[in-house]
Amino acid sequence: MTEPLVSVIIPCYKHIAYLPKAVESIMIQSYPKKQIEIIIINDDPDVNLAPYAKLSGCAGVKVIQNQ
């Protein structure tokens, strides 16, 4: 039986230094990587988080820029 898709939402504002560790902590879980979706909400208009959308190993990493 296939595990259900799990979405993890990470809000990010002024603490981009913690983002790689947050994503890493999700990726080291024993849950199947193809069933994990990471959604990063960027609340800082001065920071481009688009490169994090290219992370591999899970169903997808999406960056949403909050206006």
C-alpha positions as CSV (number, residue, x, y, z in Angstrom):
1,M,0.0,0.0,0.0
2,T,1.3,3.5,-0.9
3,E,1.7,6.0,1.9
4,P,-0.4,9.1,1.6
5,L,1.1,12.4,0.3
6,V,2.3,14.6,3.2
7,S,2.6,18.4,2.8
8,V,5.0,20.3,5.0
9,I,4.6,24.0,5.1
10,I,7.6,26.2,6.1
11,P,7.0,29.9,6.7
12,C,10.1,31.9,6.2
13,Y,10.7,35.6,7.1
14,K,14.2,37.0,7.9
15,H,15.5,33.6,9.0
16,I,16.8,32.2,5.7
17,A,19.8,30.7,7.4
18,Y,17.6,28.1,9.1
19,L,15.9,27.0,5.9
20,P,18.5,24.4,4.7
21,K,18.4,22.7,8.1
22,A,14.6,22.7,8.1
23,V,14.5,21.1,4.7
24,E,17.2,18.6,5.7
25,S,15.3,17.6,8.8
26,I,12.3,16.8,6.6
27,M,14.3,14.8,4.1
28,I,16.0,12.6,6.8
29,Q,12.6,11.2,7.9
30,S,11.9,7.6,7.2
31,Y,8.8,8.5,5.3
32,P,9.0,7.9,1.5
33,K,10.6,10.9,-0.2
34,K,8.3,10.7,-3.2
35,Q,5.3,11.2,-0.9
36,I,6.6,14.4,0.7
37,E,5.7,17.8,-0.6
38,I,7.5,20.9,0.9
39,I,5.8,24.3,0.6
40,I,8.0,27.3,1.5
41,I,6.1,30.5,2.2
42,N,8.3,33.5,1.6
43,D,7.1,36.6,3.5
44,D,10.3,38.6,2.8
45,P,10.0,40.5,-0.5
46,D,13.8,41.2,-0.4
47,V,14.8,37.5,-0.5
48,N,14.6,35.2,-3.4
49,L,13.9,31.6,-2.3
50,A,13.3,30.2,-5.8
51,P,16.6,28.2,-5.7
52,Y,15.1,26.1,-2.9
53,A,12.4,24.9,-5.3
54,K,15.0,22.9,-7.2
55,L,15.8,20.7,-4.2
56,S,15.5,17.0,-5.2
57,G,14.5,13.9,-3.4
58,C,10.8,14.5,-2.6
59,A,7.6,14.9,-4.5
60,G,8.2,18.6,-4.9
61,V,9.4,21.8,-3.3
62,K,7.2,24.8,-4.0
63,V,8.0,28.4,-3.1
64,I,5.1,30.8,-2.6
65,Q,6.0,34.5,-2.5
66,N,3.6,36.3,-0.2
67,Q,2.8,39.7,-1.5
